[in-house]
Amino acid sequence: MHYEWSFGFLLQYSKLIGVGTAYTIGFTILTAVAGFIVGCIVAIASLSNIRLISSPLVMLVEIFRCTPVLVQLVWIYYALPVLIGVELSPAVAAFISLSLYGGAFYSEIIRGGIVSIDPGQWDAGRALGMRRFDLMRRIVMPQALKRMIPPLVNQAVLQLKNTSLLSVLAVPDLLYQGQLITSATYRPLETYTMIAVIYFIILFPMTRVARVLEARLAH
Amino acid sequence: MSTSEANAPMSDAAMIELIHVKKSFGAVSVLKDISLRVPRGGVVALIGPSGSGKSTLLRCLNLLTLPESGVIRVGRSTMDFTNGHQLPRDKDLAAFRARTGMVFQNFNLFPHMSVIRNVMEGPVTVLKVRPDEARQTALALLDKVGLRDKADVAPDKLSGGQKQRVAIARALAMKPEVMLFDEATSALDPELVGEVLAVVRQLAAEGMTMVLVTHEMAFAREVADTVVFMRDGVVVEDGPARQVIDTPREAATRAFLSHFHSGRLPAAAANA
């Protein structure tokens, strides 16, 4: 088969592509931050010895970990409004589902980081008379965070990839813009190749950073 | 559970008082009704086979382990566990612990802080001492344990004996009323034990009230006023250090000590 590659036409869509890239990165940052906050809350609550708080949260985490994020996205956009009687915009539905989905994984990373700290460290902080918050802030978290960073970066990489699912709800992310351009130009090969390349350019450095951090922690 | 501060009876000189303290982990009763008094400036050595409850008893003294019942008093702070099962609040526990210093078998230095930061941590975070002031105190304490030149080194660059001396300085920085040592030399290479014991000996000479869980019988005999021999969660025998170690009254004490007199590690520890 002979195919005439021609990327030139994409230049006239640079604004669309720019908007798509901005949506993709913006949603990644927003949902990563929100997910991290959700994850912290869930992790600390599930580490508390209060079953009444920890059990439902553990259940919630399992629900989000054991169902596909695409199903969650569609469920929150189409099904949740029926339940709560409030219409959600695609962007809001996407934000909620990606944040909660990310949060479910972040919480496990954070919980794992915290429990990996030697109980002797807790003892030493308590013996000095530290209260719970100071113990977390001064002793446990600084040590745990170091161990959490590589898996958190990896999760952020997945988070960015998952934003491509936004296109299903017609949120104008990178992939959705690609679909628009394709339907206008009938040139899927160049368009989707470029979309893939943009994802790669953003993500490749992130995975390298994660690799370096992991190597540094191994010492 | 209740706490009281100023009105605790000071009619006697006891710095530490345990009254009918009981603790069990699940079905296992680890402390069976222990009562103990340590006078101000007294040095008590807790000895006994592993599993005897001596470390648990020590951890109860600063409430790292909470007893099920009994009263624990250190200085003017009293924790009463006799009636009710409500746990003390985080704030009260912290205040109580701030007045006792504890040294652990595995040092438990904070690996993400330099030596001097370790020593400053308690005063700065808990007592809200100004950092420059805390730094001066910390330097003086490092001087005392002979490690002033290691102030800016990371803990993992130190030998075990040095780590333990930093841990002692860290505990002393809180200006504690009592010091608790939980097998402070058990994780050390034999040639490093002496430097740590020298610091403990110096504290005893300065009149610090101390409770030591130890396997160093010769040291216990030399430094402690009182030796308490525990087995299976009860105090089998206690009395003046030399008397208990040289001429124990109870057969169980004799049997335990015989492992040390023979110069070997206690075989009893393995099956206790």
HADDOCK unambig.tbl for C-alpha pairs under 7 A between the chains (distance, minus, plus):
assign (segid A and resid 120 and name CA) (segid B and resid 108 and name CA) 5.54 0.50 0.50
assign (segid A and resid 121 and name CA) (segid B and resid 108 and name CA) 5.66 0.50 0.50
assign (segid A and resid 121 and name CA) (segid B and resid 110 and name CA) 6.89 0.50 0.50
assign (segid A and resid 123 and name CA) (segid B and resid 64 and name CA) 6.95 0.50 0.50
assign (segid A and resid 124 and name CA) (segid B and resid 108 and name CA) 6.06 0.50 0.50
assign (segid A and resid 126 and name CA) (segid B and resid 94 and name CA) 6.82 0.50 0.50
assign (segid A and resid 127 and name CA) (segid B and resid 97 and name CA) 5.53 0.50 0.50
assign (segid A and resid 127 and name CA) (segid B and resid 98 and name CA) 6.76 0.50 0.50
assign (segid A and resid 127 and name CA) (segid B and resid 101 and name CA) 6.75 0.50 0.50
assign (segid A and resid 127 and name CA) (segid B and resid 102 and name CA) 6.17 0.50 0.50
assign (segid A and resid 128 and name CA) (segid B and resid 97 and name CA) 6.40 0.50 0.50
assign (segid A and resid 128 and name CA) (segid B and resid 98 and name CA) 5.27 0.50 0.50
assign (segid A and resid 128 and name CA) (segid B and resid 101 and name CA) 7.00 0.50 0.50
assign (segid A and resid 128 and name CA) (segid B and resid 122 and name CA) 5.56 0.50 0.50
assign (segid A and resid 128 and name CA) (segid B and resid 171 and name CA) 6.98 0.50 0.50
assign (segid A and resid 129 and name CA) (segid B and resid 94 and name CA) 4.22 0.50 0.50
assign (segid A and resid 129 and name CA) (segid B and resid 95 and name CA) 5.95 0.50 0.50
assign (segid A and resid 129 and name CA) (segid B and resid 97 and name CA) 4.84 0.50 0.50
assign (segid A and resid 129 and name CA) (segid B and resid 98 and name CA) 4.04 0.50 0.50
assign (segid A and resid 129 and name CA) (segid B and resid 126 and name CA) 6.44 0.50 0.50
assign (segid A and resid 130 and name CA) (segid B and resid 94 and name CA) 5.69 0.50 0.50
assign (segid A and resid 130 and name CA) (segid B and resid 126 and name CA) 5.93 0.50 0.50
assign (segid A and resid 131 and name CA) (segid B and resid 90 and name CA) 6.34 0.50 0.50
assign (segid A and resid 131 and name CA) (segid B and resid 91 and name CA) 6.43 0.50 0.50
assign (segid A and resid 131 and name CA) (segid B and resid 94 and name CA) 5.71 0.50 0.50
assign (segid A and resid 143 and name CA) (segid B and resid 112 and name CA) 6.72 0.50 0.50
